[in-house]
Amino acid sequence: MKTETMYFFHIDELRGENNIEVTDFIDGICSIRQYWRYKNGENLCPQEKLSRFIEKLNLSNAEFFNYFYTKELNEFKKLEELYLDIMCNKKNKAKFLLTSFENVTFVSYETRSMYKLCCMLFENEFSNLSIKQKVSNYSKFINYPDCLSKTFYSFRDIVILIKIAQYEAKSKILSATERLHEILKTDIIYVSGNSRFFMPSIFVSVVKIFGSLGNFQKALDISIEGIKYSKKIQDSRALPNLYHLSAISKYKLGLRDQFED
């Protein structure tokens, strides 16, 4: 759905909240047929008419767009909570949040994309499928292994690639894990204003994969990079895990001072 259509959808949503009849709302602006075309995305509402509809809501353009982007932020916060509940294996809580989104029309591409990712993770992680079937589902979702040759990765790609790496590592298959390591080293990843705050936890996941495989030097190198990244974006949530994992890696490599501390 185009951004202009999303704007109009929320104009109509505010119209309903203010109990304004459509016939009164469109008076002097457009026909009722054209109004529904704007809402359904068949036609894009011109900026001049968009502003006139906003005026009928007794709002300034600034107030309307503030409402729009505040709504997006609130949606993303709930989706972030849903994502973390799935990652922490909190099935019942995640299911409750997932249900609350069933009739929501998301205000942006990013929130819609995040919702689809959460749906995929929930369905796959809490199913009774075999590891092979789960890997197959994830592979279809991001076109794996062809995606290993990509030079651009979204947050969704990385999350699913980590899931594949975690499952494949149990069978000593390292294609996804090695690619994740290359991505983190060379920084060939797209990170949006919101999704960048998930990156520290991704460092944690990759460190754990290499640690479980006994490659403690790589685990140490990546944990150090994760610590640097967390400090750079001023996000401390993953730092305890990263410091702990770096200490364990050093201990396994014979460097025991940090582990004792």
VOBA-1610 file (N, C-alpha, C; in pm, whole numbers, padded with zeros to 5 digits, always signed):
BEGIN
Met+00085-00119+00000Met+00000+00000+00000Met+00089+00125+00000Lys+00061+00219-00091Lys+00142+00339-00102Lys+00121+00430+00020Thr+00224+00509+00048Thr+00218+00598+00165Thr+00100+00692+00157Glu+00072+00746+00037Glu-00041+00839+00021Glu-00173+00772+00057Thr-00186+00644+00021Thr-00308+00570+00054Thr-00318+00549+00204Met-00201+00523+00268Met-00200+00506+00413Met-00241+00635+00483Tyr-00195+00749+00431Tyr-00238+00876+00488Tyr-00390+00888+00483Phe-00446+00854+00366Phe-00590+00871+00350Phe-00667+00773+00437Phe-00614+00651+00451Phe-00680+00553+00537Phe-00693+00608+00678His-00589+00674+00726His-00592+00725+00864His-00671+00855+00875Ile-00685+00927+00765Ile-00778+01040+00764Ile-00920+00989+00784Asp-00952+00880+00713Asp-01086+00821+00728Asp-01105+00763+00868Glu-00999+00706+00923Glu-01005+00652+01059Glu-01036+00764+01160Leu-00972+00879+01144Leu-00998+00993+01232Leu-01138+01048+01211Arg-01184+01044+01086Arg-01322+01088+01056Arg-01420+01004+01137Gly-01400+00871+01136Gly-01488+00781+01211Gly-01481+00805+01360Glu-01359+00828+01412Glu-01342+00852+01555Glu-01413+00981+01599Asn-01425+01076+01505Asn-01491+01203+01536Asn-01640+01203+01499Asn-01691+01085+01460Asn-01832+01069+01425Asn-01880+01166+01317Ile-01796+01188+01215Ile-01833+01274+01103Ile-01883+01186+00989Glu-02004+01210+00943Glu-02061+01134+00833Glu-01981+01160+00705Val-01965+01057+00623Val-01889+01069+00498Val-01948+01180+00410Thr-02081+01187+00402Thr-02145+01288+00317Thr-02110+01430+00360Asp-02099+01451+00490Asp-02058+01583+00541Asp-01909+01607+00518Phe-01831+01501+00532Phe-01686+01511+00523Phe-01639+01546+00381Ile-01713+01494+00280Ile-01669+01514+00141Ile-01726+01641+00080Asp-01819+01705+00150Asp-01889+01822+00093Asp-01791+01930+00048Gly-01801+01963-00080Gly-01717+02068-00136Gly-01578+02023-00175Ile-01550+01891-00158Ile-01415+01841-00189Ile-01416+01738-00303Cys-01501+01635-00289Cys-01505+01531-00393Cys-01635+01454-00382Ser-01660+01364-00478Ser-01780+01280-00474Ser-01757+01164-00379Ile-01866+01099-00338Ile-01851+00986-00246Ile-01779+00869-00313Arg-01802+00852-00444Arg-01733+00745-00517Arg-01582+00770-00519Gln-01545+00898-00543Gln-01402+00932-00545Gln-01340+00913-00408Tyr-01417+00945-00304Tyr-01367+00929-00167Tyr-01326+00785-00141Trp-01412+00688-00179Trp-01381+00548-00155Trp-01267+00500-00244Arg-01254+00563-00361Arg-01139+00530-00446Arg-01008+00572-00380Tyr-01011+00688-00315Tyr-00893+00734-00242Tyr-00859+00636-00129Lys-00963+00596-00056Lys-00939+00508+00059Lys-00892+00370+00016Asn-00946+00317-00093Asn-00910+00183-00140Asn-00781+00180-00221Gly-00725+00297-00247Gly-00600+00302-00321Gly-00614+00300-00471Glu-00739+00307-00521Glu-00759+00308-00667Glu-00705+00437-00727Asn-00721+00546-00653Asn-00665+00676-00694Asn-00589+00736-00575Leu-00489+00818-00605Leu-00416+00888-00499Leu-00478+01025-00477Cys-00503+01059-00352Cys-00563+01188-00319Cys-00458+01298-00335Pro-00487+01401-00416Pro-00393+01513-00433Pro-00366+01583-00299Gln-00248+01640-00285Gln-00208+01704-00161Gln-00306+01814-00120Glu-00356+01888-00219Glu-00447+01999-00189Glu-00575+01947-00123Lys-00629+01837-00177Lys-00751+01780-00118Lys-00720+01713+00015Leu-00604+01653+00026Leu-00563+01591+00151Leu-00562+01695+00263Ser-00509+01812+00232Ser-00502+01921+00331Ser-00642+01969+00369Arg-00732+01970+00273Arg-00870+02014+00302Arg-00942+01915+00393Phe-00918+01786+00370Phe-00977+01685+00460Phe-00919+01699+00601Ile-00791+01725+00610Ile-00727+01742+00740Ile-00786+01863+00812Glu-00814+01971+00738Glu-00876+02090+00796Glu-01013+02057+00854Lys-01089+01969+00785Lys-01223+01932+00834Lys-01215+01853+00965Leu-01097+01800+00994Leu-01078+01729+01121Leu-01030+01825+01230Asn-01026+01955+01194Asn-00977+02059+01285Asn-00832+02034+01329Leu-00753+01986+01232Leu-00612+01960+01257Leu-00528+02039+01158Ser-00407+02072+01198Ser-00311+02127+01104Ser-00240+02010+01037Asn-00172+02035+00927Asn-00096+01928+00862Asn+00007+01870+00959Ala+00072+01955+01036Ala+00174+01910+01130Ala+00113+01817+01236Glu-00006+01853+01285Glu-00072+01769+01386Glu-00110+01633+01329Phe-00159+01632+01204Phe-00198+01505+01143Phe-00078+01414+01123Phe+00031+01468+01068Phe+00148+01385+01042Phe+00215+01341+01172Asn+00204+01421+01275Asn+00253+01380+01406Asn+00173+01261+01457Tyr+00039+01267+01438Tyr-00048+01154+01475Tyr-00007+01028+01399Phe+00015+01044+01269Phe+00047+00931+01182Phe+00175+00862+01228Tyr+00280+00939+01250Tyr+00409+00879+01284Tyr+00417+00836+01430Thr+00336+00897+01516Thr+00326+00848+01654Thr+00261+00711+01655Lys+00160+00695+01570Lys+00092+00566+01558Lys+00189+00459+01508Glu+00271+00496+01410Glu+00371+00402+01358Glu+00467+00359+01469Leu+00513+00455+01548Leu+00607+00426+01657Leu+00544+00333+01760Asn+00417+00359+01795Asn+00348+00274+01892Asn+00330+00132+01839Glu+00299+00121+01709Glu+00287-00012+01648Glu+00420-00085+01655Phe+00528-00013+01623Phe+00658-00078+01621Phe+00699-00125+01760Lys+00666-00047+01863Lys+00700-00087+01999Lys+00630-00218+02037Lys+00503-00231+01997Lys+00430-00355+02024Lys+00487-00471+01945Leu+00528-00444+01821Leu+00588-00549+01738Leu+00724-00590+01793Glu+00797-00494+01846Glu+00925-00526+01909Glu+00903-00620+02028Glu+00799-00590+02107Glu+00766-00676+02221Glu+00728-00816+02173Leu+00649-00823+02066Leu+00609-00952+02009Leu+00732-01031+01964Tyr+00820-00963+01891Tyr+00943-01027+01841Tyr+01025-01084+01956Leu+01044-01007+02062Leu+01126-01051+02175Leu+01059-01167+02250Asp+00927-01165+02259Asp+00855-01276+02323Asp+00875-01406+02245Ile+00872-01397+02113Ile+00894-01517+02031Ile+01036-01567+02049Met+01133-01473+02046Met+01274-01511+02062Met+01302-01570+02200Cys+01224-01528+02301Cys+01242-01578+02439Cys+01151-01697+02469Asn+01086-01748+02364Asn+01001-01868+02375Asn+00879-01848+02465Lys+00827-01726+02470Lys+00707-01697+02549Lys+00584-01711+02458Lys+00544-01833+02435Lys+00441-01862+02336Lys+00308-01796+02366Asn+00257-01811+02487Asn+00124-01758+02521Asn+00117-01606+02509Lys+00220-01540+02558Lys+00224-01394+02551Lys+00234-01349+02406Ala+00318-01420+02329Ala+00335-01386+02187Ala+00204-01408+02111Lys+00134-01514+02142Lys+00008-01544+02075Lys-00096-01435+02103Phe-00100-01388+02227Phe-00193-01282+02265Phe-00164-01155+02185Leu-00037-01116+02176Leu+00000-00996+02101Leu-00027-01014+01952Leu+00002-01133+01901Leu-00021-01160+01759Leu-00169-01146+01725Thr-00254-01195+01813Thr-00399-01185+01793Thr-00445-01039+01793Ser-00381-00956+01873Ser-00421-00815+01883Ser-00394-00739+01754Phe-00313-00795+01665Phe-00279-00728+01539Phe-00366-00775+01421Glu-00457-00868+01445Glu-00530-00932+01335Glu-00604-00833+01245Asn-00665-00730+01302Asn-00743-00635+01221Asn-00676-00498+01208Val-00545-00495+01230Val-00470-00369+01222Val-00423-00343+01079Thr-00441-00220+01032Thr-00383-00177+00905Thr-00259-00096+00940Phe-00143-00152+00914Phe-00018-00089+00956Phe+00011+00036+00874Val+00072+00134+00939Val+00091+00264+00876Val+00213+00272+00786Ser+00303+00175+00792Ser+00423+00184+00709Ser+00467+00048+00660Tyr+00553+00051+00558Tyr+00609-00073+00504Tyr+00689-00146+00611Glu+00763-00071+00691Glu+00850-00133+00791Glu+00770-00209+00896Thr+00661-00151+00945Thr+00581-00221+01046Thr+00509-00341+00985Arg+00463-00327+00861Arg+00399-00442+00794Arg+00499-00555+00775Ser+00621-00521+00735Ser+00725-00620+00714Ser+00763-00689+00845Met+00770-00610+00953Met+00802-00666+01084Met+00693-00762+01131Tyr+00569-00727+01104Tyr+00456-00813+01141Tyr+00463-00947+01067Lys+00491-00943+00938Lys+00501-01066+00858Lys+00615-01155+00909Leu+00725-01092+00947Leu+00837-01167+01002Leu+00797-01236+01132Cys+00727-01163+01220Cys+00684-01221+01348Cys+00587-01338+01326Cys+00498-01324+01229Cys+00404-01433+01197Cys+00480-01558+01154Met+00580-01538+01068Met+00661-01649+01019Met+00736-01717+01133Leu+00799-01637+01218Leu+00874-01691+01330Leu+00783-01767+01427Phe+00667-01710+01456Phe+00574-01774+01550Phe+00528-01909+01496Glu+00484-01911+01371Glu+00432-02034+01311Glu+00539-02143+01304Asn+00661-02104+01271Asn+00766-02204+01256Asn+00824-02250+01389Glu+00852-02155+01478Glu+00918-02189+01603Glu+00830-02269+01698Phe+00699-02243+01698Phe+00610-02310+01792Phe+00533-02427+01729Ser+00580-02469+01612Ser+00516-02583+01545Ser+00585-02713+01588Asn+00526-02825+01548Asn+00584-02957+01577Asn+00663-03010+01458Leu+00704-02921+01370Leu+00777-02963+01251Leu+00917-03009+01286Ser+00974-03092+01200Ser+01112-03136+01220Ser+01206-03019+01187Ile+01331-03031+01231Ile+01430-02927+01201Ile+01444-02909+01051Lys+01443-03019+00977Lys+01455-03012+00831Lys+01340-02933+00770Gln+01218-02954+00819Gln+01101-02882+00767Gln+01107-02733+00802Lys+01153-02704+00926Lys+01165-02564+00967Lys+01267-02490+00881Val+01381-02555+00856Val+01483-02495+00771Val+01429-02474+00630Ser+01351-02569+00581Ser+01291-02558+00447Ser+01197-02437+00440Asn+01114-02418+00543Asn+01022-02303+00546Asn+01097-02171+00549Tyr+01198-02165+00633Tyr+01279-02043+00641Tyr+01352-02016+00510Ser+01399-02123+00449Ser+01474-02109+00323Ser+01388-02048+00214Lys+01264-02090+00206Lys+01171-02036+00107Lys+01143-01888+00134Phe+01139-01852+00260Phe+01104-01715+00300Phe+01209-01614+00255Ile+01338-01655+00251Ile+01444-01561+00212Ile+01525-01611+00092Asn+01472-01714+00024Asn+01539-01768-00095Asn+01681-01817-00063Tyr+01692-01899+00040Tyr+01819-01958+00081Tyr+01840-02090+00008Pro+01957-02124-00041Pro+02088-02059-00017Pro+02128-01953-00120Asp+02041-01926-00219Asp+02076-01826-00321Asp+02108-01690-00258Cys+02041-01659-00145Cys+02060-01528-00082Cys+02201-01509-00025Leu+02278-01617-00016Leu+02413-01605+00038Leu+02503-01519-00049Ser+02464-01503-00175Ser+02546-01422-00267Ser+02502-01276-00271Lys+02400-01241-00194Lys+02351-01103-00194Lys+02455-01007-00136Thr+02447-00883-00177Thr+02534-00780-00121Thr+02455-00680-00037Phe+02327-00710-00014Phe+02238-00622+00062Phe+02145-00712+00142Tyr+02139-00692+00272Tyr+02053-00775+00358Tyr+01965-00687+00446Ser+01838-00720+00450Ser+01747-00649+00539Ser+01751-00715+00677Phe+01689-00651+00773Phe+01680-00708+00907Phe+01609-00844+00902Arg+01504-00854+00822Arg+01430-00980+00807Arg+01522-01090+00756Asp+01602-01060+00655Asp+01695-01158+00599Asp+01789-01211+00707Ile+01843-01119+00787Ile+01941-01157+00889Ile+01879-01244+00997Val+01759-01207+01043Val+01692-01284+01148Val+01667-01428+01101Ile+01615-01442+00979Ile+01587-01577+00927Ile+01716-01652+00900Leu+01817-01583+00851Leu+01947-01647+00826Leu+02006-01701+00956Ile+01988-01627+01066Ile+02035-01675+01196Ile+01962-01802+01237Lys+01830-01805+01216Lys+01753-01924+01249Lys+01803-02045+01170Ile+01827-02025+01041Ile+01879-02133+00958Ile+02016-02177+01009Ala+02101-02079+01042Ala+02236-02110+01091Ala+02230-02191+01221Gln+02140-02154+01311Gln+02128-02224+01438Gln+02087-02369+01418Tyr+01994-02392+01329Tyr+01949-02529+01303Tyr+02053-02609+01225Glu+02114-02547+01125Glu+02212-02619+01043Glu+02340-02649+01121Ala+02375-02562+01217Ala+02496-02583+01296Ala+02489-02714+01374Lys+02368-02757+01407Lys+02351-02884+01479Lys+02394-03002+01395Ser+02393-02982+01263Ser+02438-03087+01170Ser+02576-03053+01112Lys+02645-02958+01175Lys+02778-02914+01132Lys+02779-02853+00991Ile+02666-02797+00950Ile+02658-02725+00823Ile+02679-02577+00855Leu+02780-02515+00795Leu+02821-02382+00838Leu+02801-02273+00733Ser+02732-02302+00623Ser+02718-02203+00515Ser+02656-02073+00566Ala+02544-02084+00635Ala+02474-01965+00684Ala+02555-01894+00792Thr+02619-01972+00880Thr+02698-01914+00988Thr+02817-01836+00934Glu+02886-01893+00836Glu+03002-01824+00777Glu+02960-01696+00706Arg+02843-01700+00640Arg+02796-01580+00572Arg+02759-01472+00673Leu+02699-01510+00783Leu+02666-01413+00888Leu+02793-01348+00942His+02896-01428+00957His+03024-01373+01004His+03079-01272+00904Glu+03071-01303+00775Glu+03118-01210+00672Glu+03036-01081+00673Ile+02906-01095+00692Ile+02817-00977+00694Ile+02853-00884+00809Leu+02876-00941+00928Leu+02909-00860+01043Leu+03048-00797+01030Lys+03139-00868+00966Lys+03275-00815+00950Lys+03280-00701+00847Thr+03205-00718+00738Thr+03214-00620+00628Thr+03104-00516+00633Asp+03008-00533+00725Asp+02902-00433+00743Asp+02815-00416+00619Ile+02793-00526+00543Ile+02705-00518+00426Ile+02563-00555+00467Ile+02504-00467+00541Ile+02369-00493+00591Ile+02292-00363+00599Tyr+02167-00370+00561Tyr+02081-00252+00573Tyr+02024-00248+00713Val+02042-00136+00781Val+01988-00121+00916Val+01907+00007+00921Ser+01777-00004+00947Ser+01691+00113+00950Ser+01699+00181+01085Gly+01629+00294+01095Gly+01627+00368+01221Gly+01573+00287+01337Asn+01482+00193+01309Asn+01428+00110+01415Asn+01506-00020+01433Ser+01530-00091+01322Ser+01587-00225+01334Ser+01731-00227+01381Arg+01801-00112+01377Arg+01940-00112+01422Arg+01950-00149+01569Phe+01842-00128+01645Phe+01847-00161+01786Phe+01829-00311+01813Phe+01807-00390+01707Phe+01806-00535+01721Phe+01945-00594+01696Met+02034-00515+01636Met+02162-00567+01593Met+02247-00624+01706Pro+02254-00561+01824Pro+02336-00621+01930Pro+02295-00764+01964Ser+02164-00792+01964Ser+02119-00928+01995Ser+02158-01025+01884Ile+02172-00975+01761Ile+02216-01059+01650Ile+02363-01096+01668Phe+02443-01001+01716Phe+02582-01034+01749Phe+02586-01147+01852Val+02500-01137+01952Val+02495-01240+02057Val+02466-01377+01995Ser+02368-01382+01906Ser+02330-01509+01843Ser+02445-01571+01764Val+02515-01487+01687Val+02626-01537+01606Val+02740-01586+01695Val+02770-01513+01803Val+02874-01557+01897Val+02840-01694+01953Lys+02714-01713+01992Lys+02672-01840+02050Lys+02686-01955+01951Ile+02657-01929+01823Ile+02671-02033+01721Ile+02816-02078+01711Phe+02908-01982+01700Phe+03049-02018+01689Phe+03099-02082+01818Gly+03051-02035+01932Gly+03090-02095+02059Gly+03046-02240+02068Ser+02922-02268+02024Ser+02871-02405+02029Ser+02948-02498+01937Leu+03011-02439+01834Leu+03092-02518+01741Leu+03237-02530+01786Gly+03270-02465+01899Gly+03406-02473+01952Gly+03504-02377+01889Asn+03454-02285+01807Asn+03544-02186+01744Asn+03545-02061+01832Phe+03624-02065+01939Phe+03620-01961+02040Phe+03691-01833+01997Gln+03785-01842+01903Gln+03850-01721+01855Gln+03751-01634+01778Lys+03672-01698+01690Lys+03570-01622+01617Lys+03464-01569+01712Ala+03427-01651+01809Ala+03327-01608+01908Ala+03377-01484+01982Leu+03507-01484+02018Leu+03565-01370+02088Leu+03569-01247+01999Asp+03614-01264+01875Asp+03624-01150+01783Asp+03488-01084+01761Ile+03384-01166+01742Ile+03251-01112+01714Ile+03190-01049+01839Ser+03217-01107+01955Ser+03163-01047+02079Ser+03225-00909+02102Ile+03353-00893+02071Ile+03419-00763+02086Ile+03358-00661+01989Glu+03332-00704+01865Glu+03268-00615+01767Glu+03127-00577+01813Gly+03056-00674+01872Gly+02922-00647+01922Gly+02922-00546+02035Ile+03023-00554+02121Ile+03037-00458+02231Ile+03060-00318+02175Lys+03149-00308+02075Lys+03177-00179+02012Lys+03051-00122+01948Tyr+02974-00208+01879Tyr+02853-00162+01811Tyr+02749-00113+01911Ser+02731-00188+02019Ser+02634-00151+02122Ser+02667-00015+02182Lys+02794+00008+02207Lys+02837+00138+02262Lys+02816+00249+02160Lys+02840+00218+02034Lys+02825+00317+01927Lys+02683+00369+01918Ile+02585+00278+01928Ile+02445+00320+01916Ile+02381+00346+02052Gln+02463+00338+02157Gln+02419+00365+02295Gln+02302+00277+02337Asp+02316+00146+02310Asp+02216+00048+02349Asp+02286-00057+02436Ser+02253-00059+02564Ser+02324-00145+02659Ser+02258-00280+02683Arg+02145-00306+02618Arg+02068-00426+02651Arg+02144-00556+02630Ala+02227-00564+02525Ala+02298-00688+02496Ala+02437-00693+02558Leu+02482-00582+02619Leu+02619-00576+02671Leu+02650-00683+02777Pro+02561-00708+02874Pro+02593-00815+02971Pro+02620-00949+02904Asn+02535-00985+02807Asn+02555-01111+02734Asn+02686-01111+02657Leu+02714-00999+02589Leu+02834-00991+02506Leu+02961-00997+02592Tyr+02962-00926+02706Tyr+03078-00932+02795Tyr+03094-01073+02852His+02984-01135+02889His+02987-01270+02944His+03041-01369+02840Leu+02992-01358+02716Leu+03037-01449+02610Leu+03183-01426+02573Ser+03226-01300+02576Ser+03367-01273+02548Ser+03456-01331+02657Ala+03410-01324+02782Ala+03487-01380+02894Ala+03498-01532+02882Ile+03387-01597+02846Ile+03389-01743+02829Ile+03483-01781+02714Ser+03475-01705+02605Ser+03562-01733+02490Ser+03709-01720+02528Lys+03742-01614+02602Lys+03881-01594+02647Lys+03924-01708+02739Tyr+03834-01751+02827Tyr+03864-01862+02918Tyr+03897-01988+02840Lys+03817-02015+02737Lys+03840-02134+02656Lys+03971-02125+02577Leu+04014-02000+02552Leu+04140-01978+02480Leu+04259-01966+02575Gly+04233-01986+02705Gly+04341-01982+02803Gly+04364-01846+02866Leu+04279-01748+02836Leu+04292-01614+02893Leu+04186-01599+03003Arg+04225-01617+03129Arg+04126-01638+03235Arg+04097-01518+03325Asp+04169-01408+03306Asp+04150-01294+03395Asp+04009-01238+03392Gln+03957-01214+03270Gln+03823-01155+03257Gln+03717-01249+03310Phe+03734-01379+03287Phe+03635-01477+03334Phe+03627-01476+03487Glu+03744-01468+03554Glu+03744-01464+03700Glu+03678-01338+03753Asp+03702-01224+03684Asp+03637-01098+03724Asp+03487-01108+03713
//
